[in-house]
Amino acid sequence: MRSWVIYFFFISLVGCSAKMVINPNQSNSPYAPINETYRLGLIKYLNQGAQPVRDARRDDAYRQMFQACNGKYNIIREGPRSEGGVIIPVGNASMYSNTQYIYIEFMCIK
């Protein structure tokens, strides 16, 4: 029981913000002209922990998309993806729990 409490406490604290995977304003190459940029952006946030923590991560993702697009953007698609996980000792055994992120693909509106 103690292991579960520690696990959920740890998960609720880890990843308190969203991470921009692809910024729609960055070029494919460091040598490219300034008018060559990605058209779509991609951001992710951890979809685990207490609901208020997940809501705060989603709000942070919205804030970062808003800033990257200077205000207006559309969400093209979003959904969960598993990335790795953790092994939790439970008595004499172990349990594996995967780590799930929500990925949001978005496009800036000019």
Rosetta blueprint (number, residue, H / E / L):
1 M L
2 R H
3 S H
4 W H
5 V H
6 I H
7 Y H
8 F H
9 F H
10 F H
11 I H
12 S H
13 L H
14 V L
15 G L
16 C L
17 S L
18 A L
19 K E
20 M E
21 V E
22 I E
23 N L
24 P L
25 N L
26 Q L
27 S L
28 N L
29 S L
30 P L
31 Y L
32 A L
33 P L
34 I L
35 N L
36 E L
37 T L
38 Y L
39 R L
40 L E
41 G E
42 L E
43 I E
44 K E
45 Y E
46 L E
47 N L
48 Q L
49 G L
50 A L
51 Q H
52 P H
53 V H
54 R H
55 D H
56 A H
57 R H
58 R H
59 D H
60 D H
61 A H
62 Y H
63 R H
64 Q H
65 M H
66 F H
67 Q H
68 A H
69 C L
70 N L
71 G L
72 K L
73 Y E
74 N E
75 I E
76 I E
77 R E
78 E E
79 G E
80 P E
81 R E
82 S E
83 E E
84 G E
85 G E
86 V E
87 I E
88 I E
89 P E
90 V E
91 G L
92 N L
93 A E
94 S E
95 M E
96 Y E
97 S E
98 N E
99 T E
100 Q E
101 Y E
102 I E
103 Y E
104 I E
105 E E
106 F E
107 M E
108 C E
109 I L
110 K L
